[in-house]
Amino acid sequence: MDTSAHTLNTLFEQLGLPSDTAAIDQFIETHRLFSEEIPLHKATFWTDSQASFLQDAIQADSDWAEVVDELNIRLRNAH
């Protein structure tokens, strides 16, 4: 069982996206969510498998849930 702490970098690796800090910052700046009514996993920029992973992480309150919440907050509060 993986007991290591998850970070945005490891979340992006899990999602199959570039995971260095600059790439994550660029992704967040490019993919802002402006509506609180759209759940993170329903954003149009995710693939089906990415959306499913994000939804499952939150619904199951998995060990990924905290970092997925962090991503959600950052996507909604990007400057």
C-alpha positions as MATLAB code, in Angstrom:
seq = 'MDTSAHTLNTLFEQLGLPSDTAAIDQFIETHRLFSEEIPLHKATFWTDSQASFLQDAIQADSDWAEVVDELNIRLRNAH';
ca = [
       0.000    0.000    0.000;
       1.313    3.438   -0.914;
       1.472    5.505    2.267;
       3.524    8.374    0.877;
       2.064   11.847    1.062;
       0.549   12.969   -2.203;
       1.402   16.352   -3.679;
       0.205   18.282   -6.696;
       3.276   16.951   -8.485;
       2.354   13.314   -7.789;
      -1.300   14.010   -8.639;
      -0.293   15.381  -12.027;
       1.910   12.296  -12.556;
      -1.086   10.111  -11.675;
      -3.204   12.032  -14.206;
      -0.546   11.549  -16.900;
       0.227   15.266  -17.111;
       3.549   17.121  -16.935;
       4.271   17.275  -13.219;
       7.016   19.816  -12.691;
       5.991   22.919  -10.749;
       6.187   25.262  -13.759;
       3.963   22.949  -15.842;
       1.435   22.687  -13.000;
       1.331   26.471  -12.577;
       0.840   26.856  -16.342;
      -1.954   24.243  -16.359;
      -3.749   26.020  -13.520;
      -3.383   29.397  -15.227;
      -4.686   27.969  -18.531;
      -7.551   25.862  -17.146;
      -9.336   28.106  -14.702;
     -12.774   27.200  -13.411;
     -15.011   30.231  -13.160;
     -18.210   28.595  -11.965;
     -18.653   27.027   -8.548;
     -21.530   25.034  -10.056;
     -19.247   22.855  -12.181;
     -17.658   20.036  -10.168;
     -13.933   19.626  -10.762;
     -14.333   16.255  -12.475;
     -16.892   17.686  -14.942;
     -14.494   20.287  -16.361;
     -14.189   19.807  -20.106;
     -10.382   19.658  -20.148;
     -10.138   16.235  -18.435;
     -10.049   12.943  -20.287;
     -12.653   10.395  -19.198;
     -10.097    8.482  -17.135;
      -8.778   11.654  -15.464;
     -12.313   12.772  -14.612;
     -13.136    9.349  -13.216;
     -10.004    9.329  -11.051;
     -10.773   12.801   -9.657;
     -14.408   11.927   -8.959;
     -13.479    8.645   -7.284;
     -10.805   10.329   -5.143;
     -13.368   12.741   -3.690;
     -16.341   10.368   -3.423;
     -14.302    7.641   -1.736;
     -12.417   10.172    0.413;
      -9.268    8.398   -0.710;
      -5.751    9.372    0.245;
      -5.771   11.531   -2.919;
      -8.795   13.583   -1.757;
      -6.813   16.309    0.015;
      -4.563   17.078   -2.944;
      -7.534   16.891   -5.364;
      -9.261   19.479   -3.143;
      -6.123   21.616   -3.319;
      -6.164   21.438   -7.125;
      -9.869   22.341   -7.146;
      -9.216   25.411   -4.993;
      -6.244   26.516   -7.069;
      -8.180   26.152  -10.344;
     -10.981   28.324   -8.955;
      -8.703   30.958   -7.423;
      -6.099   31.315  -10.175;
      -5.026   34.890  -10.757;
];
